[in-house]
């Protein structure tokens, strides 16, 4: 491997470790209101308006089955309700309930306090640069994955 690939591999592994830490913190922040990091992520998409499980899955880069399981728990616990979808009979739309709204508001306050504490001594320009580079990397990988998927489909249909 070349040095760029080595550094990129180290970066990926560090992001995986960071993701684990963020999920654990998220679980701690959301636990008092009956949520988890996974439930918080789904509610964070649903709060923008009625949306299908499939659309949430695409938005978050998750499988429909994962989102469906999370949504069922949110429904059973009263954080969301299902509504008819005028565009698709079998794909109901998830909507936030007042309980879901209250939970998100509580978690947002906890998260803001936590974030302020964590970055209190960090340089704003460095944080913005880090965000920008991670955003560019995600876009690069998404484009690369779309290209690879297109090439795979094309070679499968040729064969």
N, C-alpha and C positions, 0 to 999 in steps of 0.2 A: 504494500500500500504506500501511496505517496503521503507526504506530510500533511497536505490539505485533507485527504481522506482520514488520516489519523486524528487530526484535530476535530473534524466533523463528527467522527465516531465518538470522541470524548464529549463533544457538545451534546450529542443525542443522549448519551448515558446520563449526563448531568441534568438534562431536561426531564428524563424519566424519573430521576431521584427528586427533582424539584416538584414534579407532578404529584409524587407520593406524599411529599410534605404538604403541598397545597390541599390535597384531598383530606388529609388528616386534620389540618387546620379548619377546613370547610366543615367537616363533620363536627368538630368542636363548636364552631360558631352557630351551626344550624340545629344541633341536637336539642337545645332548650325549647325549640318550637316544633319539635317532631319531624324535622327534616334530616336529610343527609346531603352530602355534596352532590350526589347524583340527582336527588329530588330538587335541590336548589337550582341546578343547571337547567332542568326541564322547566321548572316554574319560571325561570328567568326568560325563557323563550315564550312561554304561554302568556306572560304578563303583557306582551305587546299586542295581544288580540287573539281571537279564536284561531286555532291552528290544528292541523291533523298530526297524528303520530308520525306519519311518513315525512311530513315537512320538517318537524322537529328533528327527526333522525338525520335528514339531509343537512339541515342547518348546523347541527352539532358534530357531524361526521360519525354518527353512531348507527347501529343496526336498528331496524324497526322493532325487532323483538326486545331489545334492551329498553328502548323508550316505552314500548307497550307495557312491559312489566313495571317500570317505574310509574307510568301513568295510572295503572290499575291501583297501585298502592296509594298514590295521591288521591284518586277518586274515592277509594274505600275510607280514607282518613279525612275526607271532606275539603281537601285543598283545591280540587278542580271538579267541574261537572262536564258532562258530555252534551253536546248540542248537535242537531242534525246539520249535515253539510249540504247546502243547496247544489253543490257542484259534483258531489259523489255520494251516492246513497249508502255505501258500505263503509265509508271513511268518515267517522264522526269527528267533530271538532272539539278540542279541549278548551275550556274557559276557566279562568280564575274565579274562585269563590271569595266572599269576604274573608273567610279564614285563611285562604291562600294569600290574599293581598296583605293581611295583617302579618302573616309569617314572613313574607318577603320584606315588608317594611322593617320588621324587627331585625332580620338578618342583615339588611342593608346598613342599618345603624351600627350593628356589631362589627360588620366588615370594615366600615369606614373608620371606626375607632382603631381596629386592629391594624389596618393599612397605614394610618397616620403614625402609629407607634413604631411600626416596622421601618418605615422610610424616613423617620424624623431626622436622621443625620446623613441622608443620602443626597447626592448632588442631582438636582432636577434635570440638568442637561444630560448627565450620564444615564438616568432612568429613561429619558426620552430616546436617547440613542439606542439603548438596549431594546426598548419597545420596537423602534423602527427596524432594527436588524432582525428581530424575531418575526415581525410581520412580513418582511421581505422573504425570509427563509420559508415561512409557511406558504406564501404565494408561490415561490419557486417549486416547492414540493408538490403543491396541489396541481400546478401546471405539468410538472413531470409525471405525476400519477395519471392525469387525464391523458397525456400523450401515450404513456405505456399501456393504459387500458384500451385506447383506440387502436394501437398497434397490435395488441393481443387479439382483439375482436376481428381486426382485418385479417390477420394471419390464420385465425381459426376458420373464417368464412372462405379463405382461399384454399384451405386444405381439405 
